Amino acid sequence: MLNLEEFVNNHLLLLAAGDAVKLVENDYHDDAVMLLMVGPENQVVAGKAALQSLFGMYLKDIYRGFVSYQKLAFSEDSICLQATINTVAGEARVWDVLYMKDGKIYRHYSGQI
């Protein structure tokens, strides 16, 4: 099993590869739920099929690459970060909190700064 820093680095590689199915299968727990706080309304995305659909759209229509971290912290079962990414609309500041279970993301909280 990867340590959390290795997990984050591998997650970025999977995002760069642009394959939503592989990303979700590799990194998300079977019972994963994502709470997404962007746009006018919050979204709750539950289950691998829904996550694959969301990430498929995100990788095709929004995400264009990782730029840098502003903050990155780990606990024994969590990852918390603030980062800058490239999007179709230019650079964006984002935050994510990942609660891990069995080496995969179990709860993912995400938003734009």
C-alpha positions in Angstrom: 0.0 0.0 0.0 1.3 3.5 -0.9 1.9 6.0 1.9 -0.3 9.1 1.6 2.4 11.3 -0.1 2.9 8.6 -2.7 -0.9 8.3 -3.1 -1.2 12.0 -3.8 1.6 11.9 -6.4 0.1 8.9 -8.1 -3.4 10.5 -8.0 -1.9 13.5 -9.9 -0.4 11.1 -12.5 -3.8 9.5 -13.0 -5.5 12.9 -13.4 -2.9 13.8 -16.0 -3.6 10.6 -17.9 -7.2 11.7 -18.3 -8.8 8.3 -17.7 -11.7 8.7 -15.3 -12.5 5.0 -15.1 -8.9 4.1 -14.1 -8.7 7.1 -11.7 -11.8 6.0 -9.8 -11.1 2.3 -9.9 -7.5 2.8 -8.6 -8.1 5.6 -6.0 -11.7 5.5 -4.8 -13.2 3.1 -2.2 -16.3 1.1 -3.4 -18.4 3.1 -1.0 -16.8 6.5 -1.8 -18.8 9.7 -1.6 -17.7 13.2 -2.8 -19.1 16.4 -1.6 -18.4 19.0 -4.3 -18.7 22.7 -3.4 -18.4 24.6 -6.7 -21.0 26.4 -8.7 -24.3 27.7 -7.4 -25.3 24.4 -5.7 -23.4 21.8 -3.8 -23.3 18.3 -5.2 -23.2 14.9 -3.4 -21.7 12.2 -5.7 -22.0 8.7 -4.4 -20.6 5.5 -5.8 -18.0 4.6 -8.5 -20.3 5.0 -11.5 -21.3 8.5 -10.5 -17.7 9.4 -9.7 -16.6 8.1 -13.1 -19.2 10.2 -14.8 -18.2 13.3 -12.8 -14.5 12.9 -13.4 -15.1 12.0 -17.1 -16.8 15.4 -17.5 -14.2 17.2 -15.4 -11.2 15.7 -17.2 -12.7 16.4 -20.6 -14.2 19.9 -20.1 -12.4 21.5 -17.2 -9.1 20.2 -15.9 -5.9 21.0 -17.8 -3.2 20.2 -15.3 -1.7 20.6 -11.9 0.3 23.8 -11.1 1.4 23.8 -7.4 0.4 23.2 -3.8 -0.1 26.1 -1.5 -0.7 23.8 1.5 -0.5 20.0 1.8 -1.0 18.2 5.1 -1.4 14.5 6.1 -2.7 12.7 9.1 -2.7 8.9 9.5 -5.9 8.6 7.4 -6.5 12.0 5.8 -5.0 14.3 3.2 -5.8 18.1 3.2 -4.6 20.5 0.5 -4.9 23.8 -1.2 -3.6 23.9 -4.8 -3.5 25.8 -8.1 -4.6 24.0 -11.2 -5.0 24.9 -14.8 -8.5 24.8 -16.2 -10.1 25.8 -19.6 -10.8 29.2 -18.0 -7.2 29.7 -16.7 -5.7 29.1 -13.3 -8.0 28.2 -10.4 -7.4 27.8 -6.6 -8.9 24.6 -5.2 -9.1 22.8 -1.9 -9.6 19.1 -1.1 -9.9 17.0 2.0 -9.6 13.2 1.4 -10.5 10.8 4.1 -8.9 7.4 3.4 -10.2 3.9 4.2 -8.3 0.7 3.1 -5.8 2.7 1.1 -8.4 4.5 -1.0 -10.5 7.7 -0.9 -13.6 7.0 1.2 -14.9 10.6 1.6 -13.7 13.4 -0.7 -14.6 17.0 0.1 -13.7 19.5 -2.7 -14.2 23.1 -3.6 -12.9 26.2 -5.3 -11.3 29.1 -3.4 
